[in-house]
């Protein structure tokens, strides 16, 4: 059923809703099997809910640049911005640690 579900496309939300309704029992059985086999884990939605979120106001030109650069890497721009922020924070932390180490050595 999982492979069938991955291949599905619907003409409308109503068609999709009708499909889910008509397959409730099969889906329940599949979830029970997956749970018994240990294939059920924390899904993307649950993972996202566990992460704190923030809002940052950015200049529209910066967003446009991020979109272009992200597209060049095959990423969504929000993902690309997270990567840039993560890298900048990691570099700043590394610089801070290096500076404090150098200061400790010189004293």
C-alpha positions as a printed Julia matrix, in Angstrom:
107×3 Matrix{Float64}:
   0.0    0.0    0.0
   2.88   2.38   0.79
   4.24   2.18  -2.74
   0.74   2.7   -4.14
   0.35   5.76  -1.93
   3.67   7.24  -3.1
   2.48   6.96  -6.71
  -0.94   8.5   -6.1
  -2.04  11.82  -7.51
  -5.51  13.26  -7.23
  -7.49  15.63  -9.42
  -8.81  17.48  -6.38
  -8.75  17.57  -2.6
 -12.21  16.06  -2.6
 -10.92  13.06  -4.58
  -8.03  12.66  -2.16
 -10.33  12.9    0.86
 -12.61  10.27  -0.68
  -9.63   7.95  -1.23
  -8.47   8.3    2.39
 -12.01   7.63   3.65
 -12.43   4.56   1.47
  -9.09   3.1    2.6
  -9.29   3.8    6.36
  -9.34   0.13   7.35
  -6.44  -0.78   5.06
  -4.41   2.16   6.35
  -5.1    1.2    9.96
  -3.94  -2.35   9.23
  -0.79  -0.99   7.55
  -0.01   1.22  10.56
  -0.51  -1.73  12.9
   1.86  -3.88  10.8
   4.42  -1.1   10.61
   4.27  -0.6   14.37
   4.69  -4.31  15.02
   7.68  -4.39  12.63
   9.26  -1.31  14.21
   8.89   0.83  11.09
   6.97   3.61  12.79
   8.97   6.52  14.12
   8.7   10.2   14.73
   7.52  11.8   11.53
   8.54  15.07   9.97
   5.59  16.94  11.44
   6.43  15.75  14.94
  10.09  16.65  14.45
   9.2   20.13  13.27
   6.85  20.62  16.21
   9.7   19.77  18.58
  11.95  22.45  17.09
  11.61  26.04  18.23
  10.82  28.46  15.44
  11.63  32.09  14.93
  10.71  34.82  12.51
  13.33  37.02  10.89
  12.49  40.01   8.74
  14.84  40.13   5.77
  15.33  42.65   3.03
  13.46  41.49  -0.1
  16.69  41.76  -2.11
  18.41  39.37   0.32
  15.53  36.92  -0.03
  15.76  37.15  -3.81
  19.52  36.44  -3.65
  18.9   33.51  -1.31
  16.28  32.09  -3.68
  18.67  32.24  -6.64
  21.57  30.73  -4.7
  19.35  28.04  -3.16
  17.92  27.09  -6.55
  21.48  26.73  -7.86
  22.08  24.16  -5.12
  18.72  22.44  -5.57
  17.44  23.62  -2.18
  14.46  25.56  -0.9
  15.52  29.03   0.12
  14.44  28.56   3.75
  16.66  25.48   4.01
  19.51  27.4    2.4
  19.11  30.28   4.87
  19.18  27.81   7.78
  22.39  26.35   6.39
  23.99  29.79   6.05
  23.01  30.77   9.6
  24.24  27.45  10.99
  27.58  27.8    9.19
  28.02  31.43  10.32
  27.28  30.5   13.94
  29.68  27.55  13.81
  32.44  29.76  12.33
  31.84  32.52  14.89
  32.0   29.96  17.73
  35.21  28.52  16.32
  36.71  32.01  16.03
  35.66  32.8   19.6
  37.23  29.62  20.94
  40.44  30.25  18.98
  40.65  33.83  20.24
  40.14  32.77  23.85
  42.74  30.0   23.46
  45.27  32.45  22.0
  44.54  34.89  24.81
  45.06  32.16  27.43
  48.37  31.12  25.84
  49.68  34.71  25.71
  48.99  35.37  29.39
